[in-house]
Each structure stands twice: as C-alpha cells, then as structure tokens.
Amino acid sequence: MESNIDELELNNVLNEILESELSGVVRYTHYSLMITGPHRIPLVDFMKSQAVESLDHAQQVGEILTGIGGHPSTKIALVEETYEHGIEQILKESLEHELHAIYLYKNLLDLVDGKSVFLEEFARNLISNEEQHQLELQKMLRDFA
C-alpha cells in the first residue's frame, strides 16, 4: 500500500463501510420478510438480492482491511425500525441507505485518489453499483408520486 495514505483513516473509512454494508444485510432481509401485497414476490426477490450483495460488499471490504493489516469491525451500523412496512416506506428507506452508501464510497475514493489504483477502482466500481441501485429505487418510487 502506498505510504502516503493515512492508514488509520483508511481503516476507519473501510470499517464504516463494512458496518454499513452489514446493516444492509439486516435491513434488506428484514424488508424481504415484511413486504406484503400484490407486488410482494418481485420485491422480496429484489430485497433478498440486495441483502446478498451487501454481504458480498462487506466481505470484499473486510478482505481489503485485513490485506492492509487492519482489523474488521464486528459492529453493524444502526438499522432503525420504523414499524412502517408499506412498500413506499420500505423503498424510501432503501433509497436513503443506497445514497448513504454512495457517500461512504465517495469518501473512500477521496482518501485514495491518486494514491492507489486498486482502491480507486474498487471505490469507483462500488459507487457505480450503488448509483444503479438508487436509480432503480427512484423508478420504483415513481408510482407513489
């Protein structure tokens, strides 16, 4: 790893991402269980795939953390239980989660920009991925506008 990256800050940023992605596993699994109504089946499949993807992202971040000598957090970012499980509310909460993920990955990109091609590409790929999710959620929310 390049010596001009603040390793403590990098560890903190990666652990914040890890905690957020792990909360996504819980969040999307919970949503998949709570969705009801005529659109349940495709939305449950969507939420389950989001949970699997969050776990995959968390594992990738954990591998990077341990690769640079860091220690992956065992914490999970707060998942607020609103007890509002209508489809619109679930989609809005999902959108907020995806927008926060974009913010976190952009923080990583800012930290490593010009210092590590690998970490830059990792951050850019995940930003792209999360931006695609937020676009899909925006489309799904249009019917509720």
C-alpha positions in Angstrom: 0.0 0.0 0.0 1.2 3.5 -0.8 2.8 5.1 2.2 1.1 8.5 1.5 -2.3 7.1 2.5 -3.3 7.7 6.1 -3.6 4.1 7.2 -5.6 4.9 10.4 -8.1 7.0 8.4 -8.3 4.3 5.7 -9.0 1.7 8.4 -11.8 3.9 9.8 -13.3 4.6 6.4 -13.3 1.0 5.4 -14.8 -0.1 8.8 -17.6 2.5 8.4 -18.3 1.0 5.0 -18.2 -2.5 6.4 -20.6 -1.7 9.2 -23.0 0.0 6.7 -22.9 -3.0 4.3 -23.6 -5.4 7.2 -26.5 -3.3 8.2 -27.7 -3.6 4.6 -27.8 -7.4 5.1 -30.1 -7.0 8.1 -32.1 -4.2 6.6 -32.9 -5.9 3.3 -33.5 -9.3 4.9 -36.0 -7.6 7.3 -37.7 -5.9 4.4 -38.0 -9.1 2.4 -39.9 -10.6 5.3 -42.2 -7.6 5.9 -43.3 -6.9 2.3 -47.0 -7.7 1.6 -49.4 -7.0 -1.2 -49.7 -7.8 -4.9 -46.1 -6.9 -5.7 -44.6 -9.0 -2.9 -42.9 -11.7 -4.9 -40.7 -9.5 -7.2 -40.0 -7.1 -4.3 -39.0 -9.9 -2.0 -36.6 -11.2 -4.7 -35.2 -7.7 -5.1 -34.7 -7.3 -1.3 -33.1 -10.7 -1.0 -30.6 -10.0 -3.8 -29.8 -6.6 -2.2 -29.0 -8.5 1.1 -26.7 -10.9 -0.7 -25.0 -8.1 -2.5 -24.5 -6.2 0.8 -22.9 -9.3 2.3 -20.6 -9.6 -0.8 -19.6 -5.9 -0.5 -18.9 -6.4 3.3 -16.7 -9.4 2.6 -14.8 -7.5 -0.1 -14.2 -4.6 2.3 -13.1 -7.0 5.0 -10.6 -8.6 2.7 -9.1 -5.3 1.9 -9.0 -4.3 5.6 -7.2 -7.5 6.5 -4.9 -7.2 3.5 -3.6 -3.8 4.6 -3.2 -5.1 8.2 -6.4 -3.6 9.5 -9.0 -5.2 11.8 -12.6 -5.6 10.5 -15.2 -4.2 12.8 -17.8 -6.6 14.3 -20.3 -3.8 14.6 -23.3 -3.1 12.4 -24.5 0.4 11.6 -27.8 1.2 13.2 -30.9 -0.1 11.3 -33.8 2.0 12.6 -37.0 0.0 13.0 -39.8 2.4 11.9 -42.6 -0.3 12.0 -43.8 1.3 8.8 -43.7 -1.6 6.3 -45.7 -0.2 3.4 -43.9 -0.7 0.1 -43.4 3.1 -0.4 -41.8 3.5 3.0 -39.5 0.5 2.5 -38.4 1.8 -0.8 -37.8 5.3 0.6 -35.7 3.8 3.4 -33.8 1.6 0.9 -33.1 4.7 -1.2 -31.7 6.5 1.9 -29.5 3.5 2.6 -28.2 3.5 -1.0 -27.5 7.2 -1.0 -25.6 6.9 2.2 -23.5 4.0 0.7 -22.6 6.3 -2.3 -21.5 8.9 0.2 -19.3 6.4 2.1 -17.7 5.1 -1.1 -17.0 8.6 -2.3 -15.3 9.3 1.0 -13.1 6.3 0.3 -12.4 7.5 -3.2 -11.4 10.9 -2.0 -9.0 9.3 0.5 -7.2 7.1 -2.0 -7.5 9.2 -5.2 -4.1 9.3 -6.9 -2.6 7.1 -4.2 -3.8 3.6 -5.0 -5.2 2.5 -8.4 -6.7 -0.7 -6.8 -8.6 1.2 -4.1 -9.6 3.9 -6.6 -11.1 1.3 -8.9 -12.7 -0.6 -6.1 -14.4 2.6 -4.8 -15.5 3.7 -8.3 -17.0 0.3 -9.1 -19.0 0.3 -5.8 -20.1 3.9 -6.4 -21.3 2.9 -9.8 -23.1 -0.1 -8.4 -24.8 1.9 -5.6 -25.8 4.6 -8.1 -27.5 2.0 -10.2 -29.4 0.8 -7.2 -30.6 4.3 -6.3 -31.8 4.8 -9.9 -33.8 1.6 -9.7 -35.3 2.6 -6.4 -36.1 6.1 -7.8 -38.0 4.3 -10.7 -39.9 2.1 -8.3 -40.9 5.1 -6.2 -42.4 6.9 -9.2 -45.7 5.1 -8.9 -46.1 6.6 -5.4 -45.5 10.2 -6.5 
